[in-house]
Amino acid sequence: MDLNKLYFQHQIAVIQAANVNERRHRDCNRAKVDVLAREIEGIQAQLNARAANTWGGHWLPDGQWMPMSPAKSHDAA
């Protein structure tokens, strides 16, 4: 699958999950965010992309998604 399409779907899912008040729908949307993040992470890992290890994250108590910090570059000379 096209990574740009997955990035787009992930962002839409994050927005939807953050804007849903009913717990059942919010949990479903959060699960979708997690699945998309794992899919992106897997594709990036297959490509040996450095960003692969940054696709984790967690939900804050206020319902916002907090992505992991970007990986620091080890190539700085």
PDB file of N, H, CA, C and O in Angstrom:
ATOM      1  N   MET A   1       0.841  -1.178   0.000  1.00  0.00           N
ATOM      2  CA  MET A   1       0.000   0.000   0.000  1.00  0.00           C
ATOM      3  C   MET A   1       0.889   1.245   0.000  1.00  0.00           C
ATOM      4  O   MET A   1       2.002   1.226   0.526  1.00  0.00           O
ATOM      5  N   ASP A   2       0.394   2.298  -0.582  1.00  0.00           N
ATOM      6  H   ASP A   2      -0.510   2.314  -1.009  1.00  0.00           H
ATOM      7  CA  ASP A   2       1.089   3.576  -0.650  1.00  0.00           C
ATOM      8  C   ASP A   2       1.201   4.186   0.753  1.00  0.00           C
ATOM      9  O   ASP A   2       0.194   4.367   1.438  1.00  0.00           O
ATOM     10  N   LEU A   3       2.416   4.496   1.170  1.00  0.00           N
ATOM     11  H   LEU A   3       3.234   4.348   0.613  1.00  0.00           H
ATOM     12  CA  LEU A   3       2.615   5.071   2.502  1.00  0.00           C
ATOM     13  C   LEU A   3       1.897   6.404   2.666  1.00  0.00           C
ATOM     14  O   LEU A   3       1.367   6.687   3.741  1.00  0.00           O
ATOM     15  N   ASN A   4       1.869   7.222   1.626  1.00  0.00           N
ATOM     16  H   ASN A   4       2.299   6.991   0.754  1.00  0.00           H
ATOM     17  CA  ASN A   4       1.171   8.505   1.746  1.00  0.00           C
ATOM     18  C   ASN A   4      -0.305   8.299   2.047  1.00  0.00           C
ATOM     19  O   ASN A   4      -0.897   9.050   2.821  1.00  0.00           O
ATOM     20  N   LYS A   5      -0.894   7.284   1.438  1.00  0.00           N
ATOM     21  H   LYS A   5      -0.413   6.673   0.809  1.00  0.00           H
ATOM     22  CA  LYS A   5      -2.306   6.989   1.706  1.00  0.00           C
ATOM     23  C   LYS A   5      -2.482   6.545   3.159  1.00  0.00           C
ATOM     24  O   LYS A   5      -3.440   6.942   3.822  1.00  0.00           O
ATOM     25  N   LEU A   6      -1.564   5.729   3.645  1.00  0.00           N
ATOM     26  H   LEU A   6      -0.786   5.406   3.106  1.00  0.00           H
ATOM     27  CA  LEU A   6      -1.627   5.291   5.043  1.00  0.00           C
ATOM     28  C   LEU A   6      -1.439   6.462   6.003  1.00  0.00           C
ATOM     29  O   LEU A   6      -2.137   6.553   7.013  1.00  0.00           O
ATOM     30  N   TYR A   7      -0.500   7.360   5.695  1.00  0.00           N
ATOM     31  H   TYR A   7       0.067   7.286   4.875  1.00  0.00           H
ATOM     32  CA  TYR A   7      -0.310   8.548   6.537  1.00  0.00           C
ATOM     33  C   TYR A   7      -1.605   9.351   6.610  1.00  0.00           C
ATOM     34  O   TYR A   7      -2.018   9.787   7.685  1.00  0.00           O
ATOM     35  N   PHE A   8      -2.239   9.540   5.455  1.00  0.00           N
ATOM     36  H   PHE A   8      -1.903   9.186   4.582  1.00  0.00           H
ATOM     37  CA  PHE A   8      -3.492  10.295   5.389  1.00  0.00           C
ATOM     38  C   PHE A   8      -4.573   9.611   6.224  1.00  0.00           C
ATOM     39  O   PHE A   8      -5.255  10.258   7.019  1.00  0.00           O
ATOM     40  N   GLN A   9      -4.725   8.292   6.036  1.00  0.00           N
ATOM     41  H   GLN A   9      -4.171   7.766   5.391  1.00  0.00           H
ATOM     42  CA  GLN A   9      -5.739   7.547   6.783  1.00  0.00           C
ATOM     43  C   GLN A   9      -5.473   7.630   8.285  1.00  0.00           C
ATOM     44  O   GLN A   9      -6.407   7.750   9.078  1.00  0.00           O
ATOM     45  N   HIS A  10      -4.203   7.567   8.672  1.00  0.00           N
ATOM     46  H   HIS A  10      -3.445   7.469   8.027  1.00  0.00           H
ATOM     47  CA  HIS A  10      -3.836   7.646  10.081  1.00  0.00           C
ATOM     48  C   HIS A  10      -4.233   9.005  10.654  1.00  0.00           C
ATOM     49  O   HIS A  10      -4.814   9.072  11.737  1.00  0.00           O
ATOM     50  N   GLN A  11      -3.929  10.076   9.946  1.00  0.00           N
ATOM     51  H   GLN A  11      -3.457  10.022   9.066  1.00  0.00           H
ATOM     52  CA  GLN A  11      -4.268  11.410  10.439  1.00  0.00           C
ATOM     53  C   GLN A  11      -5.779  11.598  10.564  1.00  0.00           C
ATOM     54  O   GLN A  11      -6.254  12.175  11.542  1.00  0.00           O
ATOM     55  N   ILE A  12      -6.527  11.116   9.585  1.00  0.00           N
ATOM     56  H   ILE A  12      -6.141  10.647   8.791  1.00  0.00           H
ATOM     57  CA  ILE A  12      -7.990  11.201   9.649  1.00  0.00           C
ATOM     58  C   ILE A  12      -8.505  10.413  10.853  1.00  0.00           C
ATOM     59  O   ILE A  12      -9.386  10.882  11.572  1.00  0.00           O
ATOM     60  N   ALA A  13      -7.956   9.221  11.071  1.00  0.00           N
ATOM     61  H   ALA A  13      -7.240   8.840  10.486  1.00  0.00           H
ATOM     62  CA  ALA A  13      -8.388   8.393  12.199  1.00  0.00           C
ATOM     63  C   ALA A  13      -8.074   9.071  13.533  1.00  0.00           C
ATOM     64  O   ALA A  13      -8.878   9.004  14.463  1.00  0.00           O
ATOM     65  N   VAL A  14      -6.912   9.723  13.636  1.00  0.00           N
ATOM     66  H   VAL A  14      -6.258   9.777  12.881  1.00  0.00           H
ATOM     67  CA  VAL A  14      -6.557  10.443  14.866  1.00  0.00           C
ATOM     68  C   VAL A  14      -7.560  11.563  15.118  1.00  0.00           C
ATOM     69  O   VAL A  14      -8.033  11.737  16.241  1.00  0.00           O
ATOM     70  N   ILE A  15      -7.881  12.321  14.077  1.00  0.00           N
ATOM     71  H   ILE A  15      -7.496  12.180  13.165  1.00  0.00           H
ATOM     72  CA  ILE A  15      -8.845  13.420  14.209  1.00  0.00           C
ATOM     73  C   ILE A  15     -10.209  12.887  14.624  1.00  0.00           C
ATOM     74  O   ILE A  15     -10.853  13.440  15.516  1.00  0.00           O
ATOM     75  N   GLN A  16     -10.648  11.815  13.977  1.00  0.00           N
ATOM     76  H   GLN A  16     -10.126  11.366  13.253  1.00  0.00           H
ATOM     77  CA  GLN A  16     -11.955  11.239  14.304  1.00  0.00           C
ATOM     78  C   GLN A  16     -11.983  10.728  15.738  1.00  0.00           C
ATOM     79  O   GLN A  16     -12.956  10.951  16.459  1.00  0.00           O
ATOM     80  N   ALA A  17     -10.929  10.048  16.154  1.00  0.00           N
ATOM     81  H   ALA A  17     -10.139   9.866  15.569  1.00  0.00           H
ATOM     82  CA  ALA A  17     -10.885   9.502  17.514  1.00  0.00           C
ATOM     83  C   ALA A  17     -10.895  10.617  18.553  1.00  0.00           C
ATOM     84  O   ALA A  17     -11.490  10.466  19.620  1.00  0.00           O
ATOM     85  N   ALA A  18     -10.248  11.721  18.251  1.00  0.00           N
ATOM     86  H   ALA A  18      -9.764  11.843  17.384  1.00  0.00           H
ATOM     87  CA  ALA A  18     -10.189  12.836  19.200  1.00  0.00           C
ATOM     88  C   ALA A  18     -11.511  13.588  19.291  1.00  0.00           C
ATOM     89  O   ALA A  18     -11.760  14.284  20.275  1.00  0.00           O
ATOM     90  N   ASN A  19     -12.358  13.455  18.280  1.00  0.00           N
ATOM     91  H   ASN A  19     -12.156  12.890  17.481  1.00  0.00           H
ATOM     92  CA  ASN A  19     -13.600  14.229  18.232  1.00  0.00           C
ATOM     93  C   ASN A  19     -14.854  13.422  18.540  1.00  0.00           C
ATOM     94  O   ASN A  19     -15.965  13.928  18.380  1.00  0.00           O
ATOM     95  N   VAL A  20     -14.698  12.182  18.977  1.00  0.00           N
ATOM     96  H   VAL A  20     -13.795  11.771  19.107  1.00  0.00           H
ATOM     97  CA  VAL A  20     -15.849  11.330  19.270  1.00  0.00           C
ATOM     98  C   VAL A  20     -16.084  11.305  20.771  1.00  0.00           C
ATOM     99  O   VAL A  20     -15.156  11.078  21.548  1.00  0.00           O
ATOM    100  N   ASN A  21     -17.317  11.536  21.175  1.00  0.00           N
ATOM    101  H   ASN A  21     -18.071  11.720  20.544  1.00  0.00           H
ATOM    102  CA  ASN A  21     -17.638  11.542  22.603  1.00  0.00           C
ATOM    103  C   ASN A  21     -18.096  10.183  23.112  1.00  0.00           C
ATOM    104  O   ASN A  21     -17.825   9.837  24.262  1.00  0.00           O
ATOM    105  N   GLU A  22     -18.778   9.411  22.286  1.00  0.00           N
ATOM    106  H   GLU A  22     -18.998   9.692  21.352  1.00  0.00           H
ATOM    107  CA  GLU A  22     -19.297   8.115  22.724  1.00  0.00           C
ATOM    108  C   GLU A  22     -18.146   7.118  22.830  1.00  0.00           C
ATOM    109  O   GLU A  22     -17.421   6.885  21.863  1.00  0.00           O
ATOM    110  N   ARG A  23     -17.991   6.538  24.010  1.00  0.00           N
ATOM    111  H   ARG A  23     -18.580   6.727  24.796  1.00  0.00           H
ATOM    112  CA  ARG A  23     -16.851   5.667  24.288  1.00  0.00           C
ATOM    113  C   ARG A  23     -16.697   4.527  23.282  1.00  0.00           C
ATOM    114  O   ARG A  23     -15.584   4.232  22.846  1.00  0.00           O
ATOM    115  N   ARG A  24     -17.789   3.894  22.918  1.00  0.00           N
ATOM    116  H   ARG A  24     -18.693   4.133  23.273  1.00  0.00           H
ATOM    117  CA  ARG A  24     -17.729   2.751  22.002  1.00  0.00           C
ATOM    118  C   ARG A  24     -17.100   3.158  20.665  1.00  0.00           C
ATOM    119  O   ARG A  24     -16.239   2.455  20.138  1.00  0.00           O
ATOM    120  N   HIS A  25     -17.535   4.293  20.126  1.00  0.00           N
ATOM    121  H   HIS A  25     -18.235   4.865  20.554  1.00  0.00           H
ATOM    122  CA  HIS A  25     -16.998   4.764  18.849  1.00  0.00           C
ATOM    123  C   HIS A  25     -15.564   5.278  19.001  1.00  0.00           C
ATOM    124  O   HIS A  25     -14.733   5.096  18.111  1.00  0.00           O
ATOM    125  N   ARG A  26     -15.287   5.915  20.129  1.00  0.00           N
ATOM    126  H   ARG A  26     -15.962   6.063  20.852  1.00  0.00           H
ATOM    127  CA  ARG A  26     -13.939   6.422  20.380  1.00  0.00           C
ATOM    128  C   ARG A  26     -12.947   5.267  20.451  1.00  0.00           C
ATOM    129  O   ARG A  26     -11.866   5.336  19.866  1.00  0.00           O
ATOM    130  N   ASP A  27     -13.313   4.204  21.169  1.00  0.00           N
ATOM    131  H   ASP A  27     -14.191   4.148  21.644  1.00  0.00           H
ATOM    132  CA  ASP A  27     -12.429   3.047  21.289  1.00  0.00           C
ATOM    133  C   ASP A  27     -12.191   2.389  19.938  1.00  0.00           C
ATOM    134  O   ASP A  27     -11.081   1.944  19.646  1.00  0.00           O
ATOM    135  N   CYS A  28     -13.229   2.328  19.118  1.00  0.00           N
ATOM    136  H   CYS A  28     -14.130   2.689  19.355  1.00  0.00           H
ATOM    137  CA  CYS A  28     -13.103   1.762  17.776  1.00  0.00           C
ATOM    138  C   CYS A  28     -12.148   2.606  16.932  1.00  0.00           C
ATOM    139  O   CYS A  28     -11.290   2.063  16.236  1.00  0.00           O
ATOM    140  N   ASN A  29     -12.294   3.925  16.994  1.00  0.00           N
ATOM    141  H   ASN A  29     -12.991   4.366  17.559  1.00  0.00           H
ATOM    142  CA  ASN A  29     -11.415   4.810  16.233  1.00  0.00           C
ATOM    143  C   ASN A  29      -9.981   4.755  16.748  1.00  0.00           C
ATOM    144  O   ASN A  29      -9.035   4.815  15.962  1.00  0.00           O
ATOM    145  N   ARG A  30      -9.820   4.642  18.052  1.00  0.00           N
ATOM    146  H   ARG A  30     -10.589   4.594  18.690  1.00  0.00           H
ATOM    147  CA  ARG A  30      -8.469   4.527  18.610  1.00  0.00           C
ATOM    148  C   ARG A  30      -7.808   3.232  18.144  1.00  0.00           C
ATOM    149  O   ARG A  30      -6.616   3.212  17.839  1.00  0.00           O
ATOM    150  N   ALA A  31      -8.575   2.170  18.093  1.00  0.00           N
ATOM    151  H   ALA A  31      -9.544   2.186  18.341  1.00  0.00           H
ATOM    152  CA  ALA A  31      -8.034   0.900  17.613  1.00  0.00           C
ATOM    153  C   ALA A  31      -7.597   1.030  16.156  1.00  0.00           C
ATOM    154  O   ALA A  31      -6.571   0.480  15.757  1.00  0.00           O
ATOM    155  N   LYS A  32      -8.379   1.758  15.372  1.00  0.00           N
ATOM    156  H   LYS A  32      -9.212   2.205  15.696  1.00  0.00           H
ATOM    157  CA  LYS A  32      -8.026   1.976  13.965  1.00  0.00           C
ATOM    158  C   LYS A  32      -6.710   2.750  13.861  1.00  0.00           C
ATOM    159  O   LYS A  32      -5.868   2.432  13.021  1.00  0.00           O
ATOM    160  N   VAL A  33      -6.533   3.760  14.709  1.00  0.00           N
ATOM    161  H   VAL A  33      -7.217   4.018  15.392  1.00  0.00           H
ATOM    162  CA  VAL A  33      -5.282   4.528  14.735  1.00  0.00           C
ATOM    163  C   VAL A  33      -4.113   3.597  15.029  1.00  0.00           C
ATOM    164  O   VAL A  33      -3.081   3.655  14.361  1.00  0.00           O
ATOM    165  N   ASP A  34      -4.278   2.742  16.026  1.00  0.00           N
ATOM    166  H   ASP A  34      -5.116   2.695  16.569  1.00  0.00           H
ATOM    167  CA  ASP A  34      -3.211   1.823  16.413  1.00  0.00           C
ATOM    168  C   ASP A  34      -2.869   0.848  15.290  1.00  0.00           C
ATOM    169  O   ASP A  34      -1.693   0.582  15.040  1.00  0.00           O
ATOM    170  N   VAL A  35      -3.881   0.317  14.613  1.00  0.00           N
ATOM    171  H   VAL A  35      -4.836   0.533  14.816  1.00  0.00           H
ATOM    172  CA  VAL A  35      -3.656  -0.626  13.514  1.00  0.00           C
ATOM    173  C   VAL A  35      -2.910   0.057  12.372  1.00  0.00           C
ATOM    174  O   VAL A  35      -1.957  -0.499  11.825  1.00  0.00           O
ATOM    175  N   LEU A  36      -3.343   1.254  12.017  1.00  0.00           N
ATOM    176  H   LEU A  36      -4.118   1.705  12.461  1.00  0.00           H
ATOM    177  CA  LEU A  36      -2.678   1.985  10.936  1.00  0.00           C
ATOM    178  C   LEU A  36      -1.231   2.312  11.304  1.00  0.00           C
ATOM    179  O   LEU A  36      -0.338   2.205  10.463  1.00  0.00           O
ATOM    180  N   ALA A  37      -0.997   2.707  12.547  1.00  0.00           N
ATOM    181  H   ALA A  37      -1.722   2.794  13.230  1.00  0.00           H
ATOM    182  CA  ALA A  37       0.370   3.011  12.988  1.00  0.00           C
ATOM    183  C   ALA A  37       1.257   1.778  12.889  1.00  0.00           C
ATOM    184  O   ALA A  37       2.399   1.869  12.439  1.00  0.00           O
ATOM    185  N   ARG A  38       0.740   0.624  13.306  1.00  0.00           N
ATOM    186  H   ARG A  38      -0.188   0.550  13.672  1.00  0.00           H
ATOM    187  CA  ARG A  38       1.526  -0.614  13.214  1.00  0.00           C
ATOM    188  C   ARG A  38       1.800  -0.981  11.752  1.00  0.00           C
ATOM    189  O   ARG A  38       2.883  -1.465  11.424  1.00  0.00           O
ATOM    190  N   GLU A  39       0.824  -0.752  10.883  1.00  0.00           N
ATOM    191  H   GLU A  39      -0.056  -0.359  11.150  1.00  0.00           H
ATOM    192  CA  GLU A  39       1.010  -1.051   9.461  1.00  0.00           C
ATOM    193  C   GLU A  39       2.088  -0.147   8.862  1.00  0.00           C
ATOM    194  O   GLU A  39       2.952  -0.612   8.119  1.00  0.00           O
ATOM    195  N   ILE A  40       2.035   1.131   9.185  1.00  0.00           N
ATOM    196  H   ILE A  40       1.333   1.509   9.788  1.00  0.00           H
ATOM    197  CA  ILE A  40       3.049   2.073   8.699  1.00  0.00           C
ATOM    198  C   ILE A  40       4.420   1.679   9.238  1.00  0.00           C
ATOM    199  O   ILE A  40       5.405   1.655   8.499  1.00  0.00           O
ATOM    200  N   GLU A  41       4.472   1.375  10.522  1.00  0.00           N
ATOM    201  H   GLU A  41       3.672   1.395  11.122  1.00  0.00           H
ATOM    202  CA  GLU A  41       5.729   0.972  11.146  1.00  0.00           C
ATOM    203  C   GLU A  41       6.307  -0.266  10.461  1.00  0.00           C
ATOM    204  O   GLU A  41       7.511  -0.339  10.216  1.00  0.00           O
ATOM    205  N   GLY A  42       5.447  -1.237  10.154  1.00  0.00           N
ATOM    206  H   GLY A  42       4.469  -1.178  10.354  1.00  0.00           H
ATOM    207  CA  GLY A  42       5.900  -2.465   9.506  1.00  0.00           C
ATOM    208  C   GLY A  42       6.470  -2.219   8.120  1.00  0.00           C
ATOM    209  O   GLY A  42       7.513  -2.769   7.767  1.00  0.00           O
ATOM    210  N   ILE A  43       5.794  -1.401   7.341  1.00  0.00           N
ATOM    211  H   ILE A  43       4.947  -0.954   7.629  1.00  0.00           H
ATOM    212  CA  ILE A  43       6.282  -1.091   5.992  1.00  0.00           C
ATOM    213  C   ILE A  43       7.609  -0.346   6.074  1.00  0.00           C
ATOM    214  O   ILE A  43       8.546  -0.653   5.338  1.00  0.00           O
ATOM    215  N   GLN A  44       7.685   0.628   6.968  1.00  0.00           N
ATOM    216  H   GLN A  44       6.924   0.878   7.567  1.00  0.00           H
ATOM    217  CA  GLN A  44       8.926   1.381   7.112  1.00  0.00           C
ATOM    218  C   GLN A  44      10.066   0.481   7.586  1.00  0.00           C
ATOM    219  O   GLN A  44      11.204   0.641   7.144  1.00  0.00           O
ATOM    220  N   ALA A  45       9.775  -0.453   8.469  1.00  0.00           N
ATOM    221  H   ALA A  45       8.851  -0.583   8.828  1.00  0.00           H
ATOM    222  CA  ALA A  45      10.804  -1.374   8.950  1.00  0.00           C
ATOM    223  C   ALA A  45      11.316  -2.246   7.804  1.00  0.00           C
ATOM    224  O   ALA A  45      12.515  -2.508   7.707  1.00  0.00           O
ATOM    225  N   GLN A  46      10.408  -2.694   6.941  1.00  0.00           N
ATOM    226  H   GLN A  46       9.434  -2.482   7.020  1.00  0.00           H
ATOM    227  CA  GLN A  46      10.819  -3.495   5.782  1.00  0.00           C
ATOM    228  C   GLN A  46      11.731  -2.700   4.856  1.00  0.00           C
ATOM    229  O   GLN A  46      12.609  -3.261   4.199  1.00  0.00           O
ATOM    230  N   LEU A  47      11.516  -1.399   4.812  1.00  0.00           N
ATOM    231  H   LEU A  47      10.803  -0.943   5.345  1.00  0.00           H
ATOM    232  CA  LEU A  47      12.327  -0.519   3.965  1.00  0.00           C
ATOM    233  C   LEU A  47      13.569  -0.005   4.696  1.00  0.00           C
ATOM    234  O   LEU A  47      14.328   0.798   4.154  1.00  0.00           O
ATOM    235  N   ASN A  48      13.768  -0.473   5.930  1.00  0.00           N
ATOM    236  H   ASN A  48      13.151  -1.126   6.371  1.00  0.00           H
ATOM    237  CA  ASN A  48      14.868  -0.009   6.780  1.00  0.00           C
ATOM    238  C   ASN A  48      14.844   1.501   6.983  1.00  0.00           C
ATOM    239  O   ASN A  48      15.893   2.140   7.065  1.00  0.00           O
ATOM    240  N   ALA A  49      13.665   2.055   7.062  1.00  0.00           N
ATOM    241  H   ALA A  49      12.813   1.536   6.995  1.00  0.00           H
ATOM    242  CA  ALA A  49      13.515   3.495   7.283  1.00  0.00           C
ATOM    243  C   ALA A  49      13.733   3.815   8.753  1.00  0.00           C
ATOM    244  O   ALA A  49      13.242   3.107   9.632  1.00  0.00           O
ATOM    245  N   ARG A  50      14.459   4.868   9.010  1.00  0.00           N
ATOM    246  H   ARG A  50      14.858   5.443   8.296  1.00  0.00           H
ATOM    247  CA  ARG A  50      14.748   5.259  10.393  1.00  0.00           C
ATOM    248  C   ARG A  50      13.491   5.648  11.147  1.00  0.00           C
ATOM    249  O   ARG A  50      13.426   5.493  12.367  1.00  0.00           O
ATOM    250  N   ALA A  51      12.499   6.148  10.443  1.00  0.00           N
ATOM    251  H   ALA A  51      12.551   6.275   9.452  1.00  0.00           H
ATOM    252  CA  ALA A  51      11.267   6.595  11.098  1.00  0.00           C
ATOM    253  C   ALA A  51      10.418   5.436  11.605  1.00  0.00           C
ATOM    254  O   ALA A  51       9.449   5.660  12.330  1.00  0.00           O
ATOM    255  N   ALA A  52      10.758   4.216  11.244  1.00  0.00           N
ATOM    256  H   ALA A  52      11.545   4.034  10.655  1.00  0.00           H
ATOM    257  CA  ALA A  52       9.937   3.061  11.619  1.00  0.00           C
ATOM    258  C   ALA A  52       9.731   2.958  13.127  1.00  0.00           C
ATOM    259  O   ALA A  52       8.660   2.552  13.578  1.00  0.00           O
ATOM    260  N   ASN A  53      10.736   3.319  13.900  1.00  0.00           N
ATOM    261  H   ASN A  53      11.606   3.649  13.534  1.00  0.00           H
ATOM    262  CA  ASN A  53      10.612   3.172  15.357  1.00  0.00           C
ATOM    263  C   ASN A  53       9.898   4.345  16.015  1.00  0.00           C
ATOM    264  O   ASN A  53       9.846   4.414  17.243  1.00  0.00           O
ATOM    265  N   THR A  54       9.345   5.269  15.233  1.00  0.00           N
ATOM    266  H   THR A  54       9.387   5.213  14.235  1.00  0.00           H
ATOM    267  CA  THR A  54       8.654   6.421  15.815  1.00  0.00           C
ATOM    268  C   THR A  54       7.141   6.326  15.684  1.00  0.00           C
ATOM    269  O   THR A  54       6.439   7.275  16.034  1.00  0.00           O
ATOM    270  N   TRP A  55       6.619   5.204  15.190  1.00  0.00           N
ATOM    271  H   TRP A  55       7.189   4.433  14.907  1.00  0.00           H
ATOM    272  CA  TRP A  55       5.187   5.118  14.934  1.00  0.00           C
ATOM    273  C   TRP A  55       4.378   4.639  16.118  1.00  0.00           C
ATOM    274  O   TRP A  55       3.181   4.377  15.992  1.00  0.00           O
ATOM    275  N   GLY A  56       5.010   4.524  17.251  1.00  0.00           N
ATOM    276  H   GLY A  56       5.982   4.736  17.353  1.00  0.00           H
ATOM    277  CA  GLY A  56       4.244   4.224  18.448  1.00  0.00           C
ATOM    278  C   GLY A  56       3.654   5.503  19.019  1.00  0.00           C
ATOM    279  O   GLY A  56       3.881   6.592  18.493  1.00  0.00           O
ATOM    280  N   GLY A  57       2.924   5.369  20.058  1.00  0.00           N
ATOM    281  H   GLY A  57       2.739   4.484  20.485  1.00  0.00           H
ATOM    282  CA  GLY A  57       2.342   6.523  20.711  1.00  0.00           C
ATOM    283  C   GLY A  57       1.371   6.057  21.775  1.00  0.00           C
ATOM    284  O   GLY A  57       1.240   4.860  22.031  1.00  0.00           O
ATOM    285  N   HIS A  58       0.700   6.998  22.386  1.00  0.00           N
ATOM    286  H   HIS A  58       0.806   7.971  22.178  1.00  0.00           H
ATOM    287  CA  HIS A  58      -0.293   6.636  23.394  1.00  0.00           C
ATOM    288  C   HIS A  58      -1.358   7.720  23.460  1.00  0.00           C
ATOM    289  O   HIS A  58      -1.170   8.842  22.991  1.00  0.00           O
ATOM    290  N   TRP A  59      -2.468   7.349  24.052  1.00  0.00           N
ATOM    291  H   TRP A  59      -2.621   6.438  24.434  1.00  0.00           H
ATOM    292  CA  TRP A  59      -3.588   8.274  24.209  1.00  0.00           C
ATOM    293  C   TRP A  59      -3.469   8.971  25.552  1.00  0.00           C
ATOM    294  O   TRP A  59      -3.286   8.323  26.583  1.00  0.00           O
ATOM    295  N   LEU A  60      -3.574  10.289  25.538  1.00  0.00           N
ATOM    296  H   LEU A  60      -3.723  10.815  24.701  1.00  0.00           H
ATOM    297  CA  LEU A  60      -3.564  11.072  26.769  1.00  0.00           C
ATOM    298  C   LEU A  60      -4.944  11.022  27.419  1.00  0.00           C
ATOM    299  O   LEU A  60      -5.929  10.737  26.739  1.00  0.00           O
ATOM    300  N   PRO A  61      -5.034  11.294  28.723  1.00  0.00           N
ATOM    301  CA  PRO A  61      -6.333  11.262  29.403  1.00  0.00           C
ATOM    302  C   PRO A  61      -7.385  12.176  28.774  1.00  0.00           C
ATOM    303  O   PRO A  61      -8.582  11.908  28.875  1.00  0.00           O
ATOM    304  N   ASP A  62      -6.941  13.254  28.125  1.00  0.00           N
ATOM    305  H   ASP A  62      -5.969  13.472  28.043  1.00  0.00           H
ATOM    306  CA  ASP A  62      -7.909  14.166  27.502  1.00  0.00           C
ATOM    307  C   ASP A  62      -8.350  13.701  26.119  1.00  0.00           C
ATOM    308  O   ASP A  62      -9.094  14.403  25.435  1.00  0.00           O
ATOM    309  N   GLY A  63      -7.890  12.510  25.701  1.00  0.00           N
ATOM    310  H   GLY A  63      -7.286  11.939  26.257  1.00  0.00           H
ATOM    311  CA  GLY A  63      -8.327  11.948  24.431  1.00  0.00           C
ATOM    312  C   GLY A  63      -7.458  12.301  23.245  1.00  0.00           C
ATOM    313  O   GLY A  63      -7.790  11.951  22.112  1.00  0.00           O
ATOM    314  N   GLN A  64      -6.357  12.983  23.476  1.00  0.00           N
ATOM    315  H   GLN A  64      -6.087  13.268  24.396  1.00  0.00           H
ATOM    316  CA  GLN A  64      -5.466  13.350  22.379  1.00  0.00           C
ATOM    317  C   GLN A  64      -4.410  12.272  22.179  1.00  0.00           C
ATOM    318  O   GLN A  64      -3.973  11.632  23.135  1.00  0.00           O
ATOM    319  N   TRP A  65      -4.002  12.079  20.923  1.00  0.00           N
ATOM    320  H   TRP A  65      -4.357  12.599  20.146  1.00  0.00           H
ATOM    321  CA  TRP A  65      -2.964  11.110  20.567  1.00  0.00           C
ATOM    322  C   TRP A  65      -1.599  11.762  20.733  1.00  0.00           C
ATOM    323  O   TRP A  65      -1.366  12.848  20.203  1.00  0.00           O
ATOM    324  N   MET A  66      -0.694  11.116  21.461  1.00  0.00           N
ATOM    325  H   MET A  66      -0.882  10.233  21.891  1.00  0.00           H
ATOM    326  CA  MET A  66       0.651  11.633  21.658  1.00  0.00           C
ATOM    327  C   MET A  66       1.629  10.695  20.957  1.00  0.00           C
ATOM    328  O   MET A  66       1.943   9.626  21.480  1.00  0.00           O
ATOM    329  N   PRO A  67       2.117  11.090  19.766  1.00  0.00           N
ATOM    330  CA  PRO A  67       3.074  10.233  19.070  1.00  0.00           C
ATOM    331  C   PRO A  67       4.411  10.221  19.795  1.00  0.00           C
ATOM    332  O   PRO A  67       4.718  11.110  20.588  1.00  0.00           O
ATOM    333  N   MET A  68       5.199   9.189  19.502  1.00  0.00           N
ATOM    334  H   MET A  68       4.949   8.467  18.857  1.00  0.00           H
ATOM    335  CA  MET A  68       6.540   9.119  20.064  1.00  0.00           C
ATOM    336  C   MET A  68       7.384  10.222  19.451  1.00  0.00           C
ATOM    337  O   MET A  68       7.082  10.722  18.367  1.00  0.00           O
ATOM    338  N   SER A  69       8.431  10.592  20.144  1.00  0.00           N
ATOM    339  H   SER A  69       8.676  10.186  21.025  1.00  0.00           H
ATOM    340  CA  SER A  69       9.352  11.596  19.616  1.00  0.00           C
ATOM    341  C   SER A  69      10.098  11.019  18.424  1.00  0.00           C
ATOM    342  O   SER A  69      10.398   9.825  18.400  1.00  0.00           O
ATOM    343  N   PRO A  70      10.401  11.854  17.434  1.00  0.00           N
ATOM    344  CA  PRO A  70      11.178  11.368  16.288  1.00  0.00           C
ATOM    345  C   PRO A  70      12.530  10.847  16.733  1.00  0.00           C
ATOM    346  O   PRO A  70      13.113  11.342  17.698  1.00  0.00           O
ATOM    347  N   ALA A  71      13.022   9.844  16.024  1.00  0.00           N
ATOM    348  H   ALA A  71      12.549   9.442  15.241  1.00  0.00           H
ATOM    349  CA  ALA A  71      14.334   9.280  16.332  1.00  0.00           C
ATOM    350  C   ALA A  71      15.407  10.323  16.055  1.00  0.00           C
ATOM    351  O   ALA A  71      15.316  11.082  15.090  1.00  0.00           O
ATOM    352  N   LYS A  72      16.406  10.352  16.894  1.00  0.00           N
ATOM    353  H   LYS A  72      16.480   9.736  17.678  1.00  0.00           H
ATOM    354  CA  LYS A  72      17.506  11.294  16.688  1.00  0.00           C
ATOM    355  C   LYS A  72      18.448  10.731  15.633  1.00  0.00           C
ATOM    356  O   LYS A  72      18.654   9.520  15.547  1.00  0.00           O
ATOM    357  N   SER A  73      19.003  11.607  14.852  1.00  0.00           N
ATOM    358  H   SER A  73      18.835  12.591  14.922  1.00  0.00           H
ATOM    359  CA  SER A  73      19.924  11.191  13.799  1.00  0.00           C
ATOM    360  C   SER A  73      21.247  10.753  14.412  1.00  0.00           C
ATOM    361  O   SER A  73      21.793  11.418  15.292  1.00  0.00           O
ATOM    362  N   HIS A  74      21.749   9.625  13.931  1.00  0.00           N
ATOM    363  H   HIS A  74      21.305   9.084  13.216  1.00  0.00           H
ATOM    364  CA  HIS A  74      23.047   9.133  14.383  1.00  0.00           C
ATOM    365  C   HIS A  74      24.102   9.359  13.311  1.00  0.00           C
ATOM    366  O   HIS A  74      25.245   8.929  13.465  1.00  0.00           O
ATOM    367  N   ASP A  75      23.727  10.033  12.222  1.00  0.00           N
ATOM    368  H   ASP A  75      22.798  10.383  12.097  1.00  0.00           H
ATOM    369  CA  ASP A  75      24.642  10.250  11.108  1.00  0.00           C
ATOM    370  C   ASP A  75      25.336  11.600  11.169  1.00  0.00           C
ATOM    371  O   ASP A  75      26.111  11.943  10.276  1.00  0.00           O
ATOM    372  N   ALA A  76      25.069  12.355  12.202  1.00  0.00           N
ATOM    373  H   ALA A  76      24.440  12.077  12.927  1.00  0.00           H
ATOM    374  CA  ALA A  76      25.685  13.680  12.280  1.00  0.00           C
ATOM    375  C   ALA A  76      27.195  13.528  12.365  1.00  0.00           C
ATOM    376  O   ALA A  76      27.716  12.748  13.163  1.00  0.00           O
ATOM    377  N   ALA A  77      27.871  14.276  11.542  1.00  0.00           N
ATOM    378  H   ALA A  77      27.448  14.909  10.895  1.00  0.00           H
ATOM    379  CA  ALA A  77      29.335  14.151  11.512  1.00  0.00           C
ATOM    380  C   ALA A  77      29.978  15.343  12.177  1.00  0.00           C
ATOM    381  O   ALA A  77      31.204  15.422  12.252  1.00  0.00           O
TER     382      ALA A  77
END
